[in-house]
Amino acid sequence: MSSSTSSLSSTRKESHAPHALPIMEEPKPRTTYELSTEQWVSDTCDLLANNTWPTDKPLVIDMGCGWHADFRRQGFLSIAKALTGNTSAHKLVLRHIIVEEDVVDGVFQNMLLHNQSLRSITLQHWKKSLPPTVMNAVIEMTSLEELLLDDCKMQNATTLGDVMVAKRSLERLVLSQVGFLDEQEGWGSFAKSLAKISSEGVKRLELNNMRLSGDDLSLLLQAIIDNGSDHPSSSLTHLALENLGLGSKHASQLAQMLQCNDKLTSLSLRGNNLNGTSIQILAEHGLKHNGTLRFLSLGRNPVGDDGAQYLVDCLVNQLPQQQKDNNRPTQALQRLDLESADIWHKGCLVLAKGLANMVGLERLDMNGNDMKECATEMLQSVSSNMTIQHISGIQRFLTSSKGSTQQSSSGSSKTEEEWKKVGYLLRLNRANLRRMLAAPFALSLWPHALERSSNDPDVLFYMLKQAPYIASSSRRIRR
């Protein structure tokens, strides 16, 4: 074959034919023409049969994009058969699949059982319920590391639980808008499996965008608690529970979950209903007693000013005072996401002041909150905190005033200058130069530090201003 990824991609973008597929790619040059679904399937099967499909490109089969009814069965069968012995395709994405159950139950299942190279499978917008045989085949796959189900229905949760526990190679399981035909069972069997995750189970679990009953939510949270209590060597390190309707009645279980799971390093609770009272329970009874969590997302929750105060109190007082000396990290948490968390001026002031003592925190996301008038407090905190590197949400204050300084009032100009200084100090922190200058540093290493900083005149100026001796030292060392 003589087709190219670049020429074929541009062809598909320009094509207005109803069967053109803009999401597929192949590696070799080809003459520009309108690519039909039939032609794409033929070319794809050739690439798969010859093991020349690019390993870094997902193979996306989207029947919602130009697959007419008369061709669906034949095209799907052809690709499934070509994939059976293929070793070059590592990621498979199936969207809007509309084929008879015997095709999925037969040829597709056989492909899964005999393909030992697929590492990631995504099933999205599946029009019919997934047959149990497909999930059983997934369990038998030795190469699969990632499984994503989005907008799919299954008979029950039993096979999902089996995949999570029995599939030893699986590292990530993502379930979004997943439902079960057996509504009476609900998530019960999945919760039982979740409680049994051992050192060889799934590492990253994401349950997002689902309307679960209060009983199902409690079952899942209790299963995570039991997993941390009964399996200290549990493999679960990343957990996302986003847009599930978690609220104040679940706060105690969330706090207990943080106490029990000392392997958990990342927790996302975005898009729930956790208010200030919920955050108080989560912070005082959970986060304060957790020494392993590195990332916490509370974005798009009604955290409010009270919730911001509880978080600051927790993060500032998480470890003993003696560990705050010499700018040593005082908490495990390195990244805190509070995007659009209903935090107004009062709460932002609390966070800005508290940041001075949150040594160890590297990223703070404050997009969508009322931060504009906190420049003075933020500057004071960042001046003493040498670990914070990124504060999302301040960029608009650094760029919005270009060309308008003369028209600004003196107070506004002062605020703008303070935000610029905050941005400058964050850049120095990202370069790790402030901590470098504050600690003993071998003279022989300064030339290397200067070389790495030469592309940023502001950083270089800061180094020479704070430690002018390094200029003469560097010349002496170079000689």
Order of alpha helices (4+ residues) and beta strands (2+ residues): alpha-alpha-beta-alpha-beta-alpha-beta-alpha-beta-alpha-beta-alpha-beta-alpha-beta-alpha-beta-alpha-beta-alpha-beta-alpha-beta-alpha-beta-alpha-alpha-alpha-alpha-alpha-alpha
